[in-house]
């Protein structure tokens, strides 16, 4: 069983209109712990996206490129 502190996350970029994932920009990252974490990756990615795309933190391994977010 995984505790919350051990839970890992991915950061994905998706197209807003379709919610289709274009790419995974961070894999198997802690949410906040450590220097390379999902929150920091999200903060780095968001300003670089144009109006068609957004990024989100999701549970690790749950979604991949081409999948559609709910």
C-alpha positions in Angstrom: 0.0 0.0 0.0 1.3 3.5 -0.9 1.1 6.3 1.6 0.4 9.8 0.5 4.0 10.8 0.9 5.0 7.9 -1.5 2.3 8.7 -4.0 3.8 9.6 -7.4 2.4 11.9 -10.1 2.9 12.7 -13.8 2.5 16.1 -15.4 0.7 16.1 -18.7 0.1 18.7 -21.4 -3.4 18.4 -23.1 -5.4 20.2 -25.7 -8.1 22.2 -24.0 -10.8 21.6 -26.7 -10.5 17.8 -26.7 -8.7 17.0 -23.4 -6.5 14.8 -25.4 -3.0 14.4 -23.9 -0.3 15.6 -26.2 2.7 14.6 -24.1 3.8 13.6 -20.6 6.4 16.2 -19.4 7.1 14.7 -16.0 6.8 11.1 -14.8 6.8 9.4 -11.4 7.4 12.6 -9.5 6.5 13.4 -5.8 3.8 16.1 -5.6 5.9 18.6 -3.5 8.8 16.7 -2.0 12.3 17.2 -3.4 13.8 19.6 -5.9 12.3 17.9 -9.0 8.6 17.6 -8.1 5.3 17.8 -9.9 4.3 21.2 -8.6 7.6 22.8 -9.9 7.3 21.1 -13.2 3.8 22.4 -13.6 4.9 25.9 -12.8 7.7 25.6 -15.4 5.4 24.3 -18.1 2.3 26.5 -17.8 3.9 29.8 -18.9 5.3 28.1 -22.1 1.9 26.9 -23.4 -0.2 28.7 -25.9 -4.0 29.3 -25.6 -4.8 25.8 -27.1 -3.1 23.8 -24.4 -3.0 23.4 -20.6 -1.1 21.2 -18.2 -2.3 19.2 -15.2 -0.9 16.9 -12.5 -2.3 13.4 -12.6 -1.8 10.1 -10.8 1.4 8.4 -12.1 0.9 5.9 -14.9 -2.9 6.5 -15.2 -2.7 8.5 -18.5 -0.3 8.6 -21.5 0.1 10.4 -24.7 -3.1 10.2 -26.8 -5.4 9.4 -23.8 -8.3 11.7 -23.1 -8.7 13.3 -19.6 -12.1 13.1 -18.0 
